[in-house]
């Protein structure tokens, strides 16, 4: 089989290689790979700034945003040949910490977790792969062209779960949500906000390309003004922050409604300094009973919630979300950004198609 590999921390080492076919173990599915999504983490690994190969090896198979079709399944596993599946990315640490021991491995306390295609375990970027039956999620068969969006959707499903858990500490009937950033995470966060019946607003600087039309097609409102103006005019009950831009983060924290919740999903670059009026921000958070929470990764429960959300979504909207499909033999093209890129997908087999 062919697989997309890289030498972590070595720039320009991306290479499609022939590897042995995986051998299914008793508790695992054997899956034919259909597609892998490309995100910022993959680009960091390819750039040589991130990632860890499996112990004793120098190359890592990429791919944490997966989609495949079951070829073989253990009896009584709940899966059957032909099922459309996605593999969970993270594995609990072997110690394990208290969170990992309870299935909340997205909240690992000691950092000893591993991750498919990122940290010490080969990913799903190959024409065949195996996955544990309790680390796989079945998708509605109608999602064959778009099911690769499940992993990023699981990230925002967790973010929404965090918001709702925090809100439940008191009476909480939010009406208005602001999503900052209309990239893949922001757009999917907006989708889940619309599915909750909320008034959804999305802030992004981009005025052309697919972003404005995708957001409008959801029935959400797209904004391009500066963050201070948008936040102060909307006074959102909820902010899902997906840019990682420090200025936007602080504007969101200082301009939301009373009892507002800001969920941070974007990772800010280190090293940049920003002058803020910290006293006023602290005063508002305390006196308004506001909450700010960070959210990253997802556990099995969030993947299942994401699968339900995608099954409810409009298929044509999801199709429009994937703006480029690249065949495996030209995988390097997927890591060169184009102006109209939203989500780029690498097709792992001929039937997955490329465009």
C-alpha positions as a printed NumPy array, in Angstrom:
array([[  0.   ,   0.   ,   0.   ],
       [  1.007,   3.631,  -0.367],
       [  1.166,   6.082,   2.502],
       [  2.001,   9.736,   3.103],
       [  5.043,   9.927,   5.366],
       [  7.295,  12.569,   6.857],
       [ 10.392,  12.808,   9.05 ],
       [  9.275,  14.967,  11.999],
       [ 11.447,  18.007,  12.613],
       [ 12.995,  17.664,   9.137],
       [ 11.694,  20.234,   6.688],
       [ 10.751,  19.148,   3.142],
       [ 10.778,  15.441,   4.049],
       [  7.217,  14.723,   2.88 ],
       [  7.142,  11.568,   0.743],
       [  4.606,   9.032,  -0.505],
       [  6.081,   5.597,   0.232],
       [  5.192,   1.955,  -0.278],
       [  4.59 ,   0.278,   3.079],
       [  3.491,  -3.236,   4.051],
       [ -0.248,  -3.847,   4.273],
       [ -1.451,  -3.718,   7.899],
       [ -2.417,  -7.002,   9.556],
       [ -5.656,  -6.851,  11.501],
       [ -5.452,  -7.797,  15.162],
       [ -8.305,  -9.384,  17.089],
       [ -9.751,  -6.164,  18.536],
       [ -9.267,  -3.988,  15.455],
       [-10.92 ,  -3.032,  12.217],
       [ -9.083,  -3.298,   8.921],
       [-10.046,  -0.22 ,   6.951],
       [ -9.512,   0.919,   3.375],
       [ -8.511,   4.574,   3.523],
       [-10.667,   6.966,   1.522],
       [ -9.423,  10.412,   2.487],
       [ -7.46 ,  12.486,   4.963],
       [ -7.986,  16.141,   5.733],
       [ -5.143,  18.641,   5.949],
       [ -5.028,  21.169,   8.773],
       [ -2.553,  23.541,  10.369],
       [ -1.06 ,  20.806,  12.537],
       [ -0.185,  18.736,   9.456],
       [  1.429,  21.78 ,   7.881],
       [  3.524,  22.374,  10.997],
       [  4.72 ,  18.754,  10.89 ],
       [  5.596,  19.002,   7.193],
       [  7.363,  22.298,   7.891],
       [  9.571,  20.491,  10.405],
       [  8.382,  22.33 ,  13.508],
       [  6.219,  19.668,  15.147],
       [  5.477,  15.944,  15.392],
       [  7.052,  12.768,  16.75 ],
       [  7.731,   9.499,  14.914],
       [  6.882,   6.132,  16.516],
       [  9.625,   4.925,  18.902],
       [ 12.576,   3.434,  17.068],
       [ 11.629,   4.946,  13.709],
       [ 12.461,   8.146,  11.893],
       [  9.323,   8.478,   9.742],
       [  5.686,   9.058,  10.679],
       [  2.623,   8.309,   8.566],
       [  0.642,  11.563,   8.496],
       [ -3.109,  11.974,   8.796],
       [ -5.27 ,  12.587,  11.856],
       [ -8.389,  13.729,   9.963],
       [ -9.492,  10.359,   8.607],
       [-12.159,   8.627,   6.573],
       [-12.267,   4.985,   5.524],
       [-14.429,   1.986,   4.737],
       [-14.273,  -1.186,   6.821],
       [-12.778,  -4.135,   4.964],
       [-12.79 ,  -6.593,   7.869],
       [-14.321,  -6.374,  11.348],
       [-14.177,  -8.695,  14.372],
       [-17.375, -10.694,  15.028],
       [-19.768,  -9.006,  17.464],
       [-17.801,  -5.751,  17.249],
       [-20.799,  -3.713,  16.119],
       [-19.057,  -2.973,  12.817],
       [-19.454,  -4.662,   9.44 ],
       [-17.574,  -4.689,   6.158],
       [-18.629,  -1.669,   4.122],
       [-19.232,   0.631,   7.101],
       [-17.979,   4.185,   6.717],
       [-15.732,   4.993,   9.698],
       [-13.437,   7.597,  11.196],
       [-10.657,   6.848,  13.661],
       [-10.21 ,   8.76 ,  16.909],
       [ -6.895,  10.641,  17.057],
       [ -5.764,  10.588,  20.669],
       [ -4.898,   7.577,  22.832],
       [ -4.795,   7.777,  26.634],
       [ -1.452,   7.8  ,  28.347],
       [ -0.261,   4.402,  29.623],
       [ -0.003,   5.422,  33.275],
       [ -2.912,   6.576,  33.082],
       [ -3.798,   9.893,  34.682],
       [ -7.216,  10.212,  36.3  ],
       [ -8.806,  11.845,  33.258],
       [ -7.467,   9.259,  30.793],
       [ -8.585,   6.421,  33.059],
       [-12.148,   7.736,  32.789],
       [-12.194,   8.103,  29.008],
       [-11.55 ,  11.859,  29.094],
       [ -8.2  ,  11.543,  27.32 ],
       [ -8.702,  14.923,  25.67 ],
       [ -8.136,  16.316,  29.175],
       [ -4.904,  14.355,  29.846],
       [ -3.082,  15.832,  32.834],
       [  0.469,  14.585,  32.335],
       [  0.959,  14.895,  28.57 ],
       [  1.874,  11.245,  28.044],
       [ -0.931,  10.64 ,  25.569],
       [ -0.147,   9.645,  21.984],
       [ -1.895,  10.741,  18.773],
       [ -2.377,   9.123,  15.382],
       [ -0.45 ,  11.002,  12.731],
       [  0.996,  13.482,  15.217],
       [  2.674,  11.957,  18.247],
       [  4.339,   8.536,  18.241],
       [  1.631,   6.609,  16.338],
       [  1.222,   6.357,  12.571],
       [ -1.723,   8.276,  11.215],
       [ -4.528,   7.474,   8.808],
       [ -2.873,   8.836,   5.658],
       [ -2.505,   5.455,   3.967],
       [ -4.493,   3.307,   1.588],
       [ -5.236,   0.869,   4.424],
       [ -5.111,   1.182,   8.19 ],
       [ -6.193,  -0.566,  11.358],
       [ -7.998,   0.962,  14.305],
       [ -9.274,  -0.38 ,  17.622],
       [-13.025,  -0.998,  17.613],
       [-13.431,   1.306,  20.616],
       [-11.551,   4.09 ,  18.825],
       [-13.693,   4.11 ,  15.679],
       [-16.936,   5.933,  14.92 ],
       [-19.418,   4.844,  12.266],
       [-20.821,   7.499,   9.942],
       [-24.048,   7.751,   8.008],
       [-23.398,   6.228,   4.572],
       [-24.572,   9.48 ,   2.936],
       [-21.449,  11.219,   4.274],
       [-18.948,   9.401,   2.072],
       [-17.867,  12.586,   0.297],
       [-17.715,  14.741,   3.437],
       [-17.135,  12.403,   6.4  ],
       [-13.495,  13.474,   6.583],
       [-14.851,  16.594,   8.336],
       [-15.703,  14.548,  11.423],
       [-12.46 ,  15.15 ,  13.322],
       [-12.572,  18.97 ,  13.143],
       [-16.288,  18.804,  13.915],
       [-15.473,  16.783,  17.045],
       [-13.264,  19.655,  18.221],
       [-16.142,  22.143,  18.035],
       [-18.591,  19.606,  19.475],
       [-16.375,  19.532,  22.554],
       [-16.173,  23.333,  22.622],
       [-19.971,  23.596,  22.572],
       [-20.224,  20.957,  25.293],
       [-17.85 ,  22.993,  27.465],
       [-19.925,  26.148,  26.92 ],
       [-23.151,  24.397,  27.842],
       [-21.678,  22.734,  30.92 ],
       [-20.411,  26.083,  32.191],
       [-23.7  ,  27.778,  31.377],
       [-25.613,  25.206,  33.42 ],
       [-24.103,  26.524,  36.671],
       [-27.046,  28.98 ,  36.636],
       [-30.038,  29.933,  34.477],
       [-28.73 ,  30.01 ,  30.913],
       [-30.812,  30.665,  27.81 ],
       [-28.36 ,  32.169,  25.308],
       [-29.683,  33.85 ,  22.186],
       [-26.681,  35.211,  20.332],
       [-23.29 ,  33.653,  19.543],
       [-20.293,  35.257,  17.898],
       [-17.743,  33.015,  16.222],
       [-14.449,  34.762,  15.55 ],
       [-12.729,  33.278,  12.507],
       [-14.403,  31.66 ,   9.501],
       [-11.818,  28.968,   8.833],
       [-12.723,  25.285,   9.189],
       [-13.104,  25.348,  12.988],
       [-14.999,  28.645,  12.987],
       [-17.379,  27.625,  10.188],
       [-18.116,  24.285,  11.846],
       [-18.666,  26.048,  15.184],
       [-21.17 ,  28.279,  13.39 ],
       [-22.897,  25.212,  11.936],
       [-23.383,  23.734,  15.405],
       [-24.609,  27.094,  16.677],
       [-27.25 ,  27.25 ,  13.941],
       [-28.279,  23.681,  14.744],
       [-28.909,  24.848,  18.322],
       [-31.324,  27.499,  17.091],
       [-29.117,  30.422,  18.07 ],
       [-28.627,  33.741,  16.295],
       [-25.15 ,  33.183,  14.848],
       [-22.656,  35.851,  13.814],
       [-19.216,  35.187,  12.34 ],
       [-16.33 ,  37.647,  12.249],
       [-13.496,  37.341,   9.722],
       [-11.33 ,  39.765,   7.737],
       [-11.756,  37.939,   4.413],
       [-14.22 ,  39.548,   2.016],
       [-13.818,  37.259,  -1.018],
       [-13.639,  33.521,  -1.645],
       [-15.865,  30.82 ,  -0.116],
       [-16.077,  32.065,   3.476],
       [-18.77 ,  34.774,   3.194],
       [-21.076,  32.623,   1.069],
       [-20.648,  29.532,   3.258],
       [-21.545,  31.483,   6.381],
       [-24.51 ,  33.188,   4.693],
       [-25.765,  29.818,   3.427],
       [-26.025,  28.7  ,   7.057],
       [-28.358,  31.591,   7.792],
       [-25.662,  33.254,   9.893],
       [-24.44 ,  36.863,   9.585],
       [-20.934,  37.52 ,   8.297],
       [-18.974,  40.505,   9.638],
       [-15.694,  42.026,   8.467],
       [-15.492,  45.115,  10.702],
       [-12.947,  45.367,  13.508],
       [-13.481,  43.084,  16.487],
       [-14.152,  45.871,  19.005],
       [-17.004,  47.281,  16.931],
       [-18.628,  43.9  ,  16.277],
       [-18.367,  42.626,  19.851],
       [-19.61 ,  45.869,  21.406],
       [-22.601,  46.065,  19.042],
       [-23.63 ,  42.415,  19.436],
       [-22.883,  41.829,  23.136],
       [-22.92 ,  38.07 ,  22.471],
       [-23.939,  35.579,  25.132],
       [-21.362,  33.13 ,  23.747],
       [-18.117,  33.662,  21.874],
       [-16.341,  30.783,  20.171],
       [-12.883,  32.184,  19.433],
       [-11.147,  30.39 ,  16.538],
       [ -8.475,  32.825,  15.358],
       [ -5.864,  32.768,  18.102],
       [ -5.32 ,  36.489,  17.391],
       [ -4.527,  38.097,  20.737],
       [ -6.374,  41.338,  20.001],
       [ -9.543,  39.462,  19.08 ],
       [ -9.293,  37.263,  22.18 ],
       [ -9.212,  40.258,  24.516],
       [-11.956,  42.118,  22.673],
       [-14.155,  39.027,  23.04 ],
       [-13.42 ,  38.795,  26.744],
       [-14.21 ,  42.452,  27.406],
       [-17.32 ,  42.973,  25.276],
       [-19.637,  40.016,  25.767],
       [-22.972,  39.99 ,  27.606],
       [-23.436,  39.516,  31.352],
       [-22.851,  35.877,  32.289],
       [-21.076,  35.584,  28.953],
       [-18.947,  32.587,  28.071],
       [-15.872,  32.824,  25.867],
       [-14.484,  29.527,  24.592],
       [-10.965,  29.754,  23.185],
       [-10.151,  27.203,  20.471],
       [ -7.509,  29.117,  18.495],
       [ -3.867,  28.773,  19.573],
       [ -2.015,  32.075,  19.742],
       [  1.613,  32.293,  18.574],
       [  4.121,  32.781,  21.377],
       [  6.442,  35.743,  21.705],
       [  4.184,  38.598,  20.652],
       [  3.493,  41.233,  23.3  ],
       [  0.216,  43.117,  23.572],
       [ -0.675,  45.985,  25.917],
       [ -4.11 ,  45.499,  27.486],
       [ -6.062,  47.173,  30.253],
       [ -6.092,  44.056,  32.392],
       [ -7.803,  45.675,  35.371],
       [-10.967,  46.528,  33.446],
       [-11.126,  43.078,  31.866],
       [-10.751,  41.403,  35.251],
       [-13.396,  43.693,  36.753],
       [-15.92 ,  42.866,  34.023],
       [-15.318,  39.117,  34.203],
       [-15.792,  39.097,  37.978],
       [-18.734,  41.485,  38.27 ],
       [-20.623,  39.909,  35.338],
       [-19.956,  36.294,  36.36 ],
       [-18.341,  35.751,  32.968],
       [-16.296,  32.671,  32.131],
       [-13.362,  32.063,  29.823],
       [-12.387,  28.494,  28.964],
       [ -9.86 ,  26.877,  26.657],
       [-10.82 ,  23.802,  24.664],
       [ -8.73 ,  21.478,  22.508],
       [ -8.93 ,  17.954,  21.092],
       [-11.884,  15.586,  21.644],
       [-12.769,  12.227,  23.152],
       [-14.997,   9.464,  21.806],
       [-18.173,  11.146,  23.07 ],
       [-17.402,  14.27 ,  21.058],
       [-16.782,  12.241,  17.902],
       [-20.208,  10.674,  18.324],
       [-21.81 ,  14.099,  18.829],
       [-20.005,  15.328,  15.726],
       [-21.263,  12.372,  13.681],
       [-24.82 ,  13.274,  14.691],
       [-24.25 ,  16.922,  13.755],
       [-22.888,  16.056,  10.305],
       [-25.79 ,  13.676,   9.685],
       [-28.204,  16.586,  10.35 ],
       [-26.293,  19.068,   8.198],
       [-27.082,  20.003,   4.61 ],
       [-24.902,  17.815,   2.38 ],
       [-24.491,  20.482,  -0.28 ],
       [-23.163,  22.904,   2.363],
       [-20.676,  20.314,   3.591],
       [-19.603,  19.619,   0.009],
       [-18.952,  23.331,  -0.507],
       [-16.824,  23.323,   2.632],
       [-14.28 ,  21.035,   0.923],
       [-12.728,  23.356,  -1.629],
       [ -9.971,  21.12 ,  -2.997],
       [ -9.329,  17.37 ,  -3.336],
       [ -5.798,  16.254,  -4.181],
       [ -4.83 ,  12.69 ,  -5.197],
       [ -2.301,  10.89 ,  -3.011],
       [  0.38 ,  10.87 ,  -5.703],
       [  0.25 ,  14.705,  -5.738],
       [ -0.151,  15.085,  -1.966],
       [  2.499,  17.795,  -1.747],
       [  0.107,  20.182,  -3.514],
       [ -2.232,  20.011,  -0.526],
       [  0.356,  21.78 ,   1.632],
       [  0.687,  24.807,  -0.63 ],
       [ -2.059,  27.237,   0.256],
       [ -4.29 ,  28.792,  -2.38 ],
       [ -6.368,  31.951,  -1.88 ],
       [ -9.729,  30.14 ,  -2.008],
       [ -8.779,  27.198,   0.209],
       [-11.189,  26.301,   2.988],
       [-10.647,  22.597,   3.639],
       [ -8.191,  20.643,   1.495],
       [ -8.536,  16.855,   1.371],
       [ -6.13 ,  14.211,   0.099],
       [ -7.895,  11.37 ,  -1.721],
       [ -6.337,   8.053,  -0.745],
       [ -8.011,   5.906,  -3.403],
       [ -9.329,   6.458,  -6.901],
       [-12.978,   6.167,  -5.894],
       [-12.63 ,   9.053,  -3.433],
       [-12.072,  11.389,  -6.364],
       [ -9.951,  14.494,  -6.698],
       [-10.671,  18.011,  -7.903]])
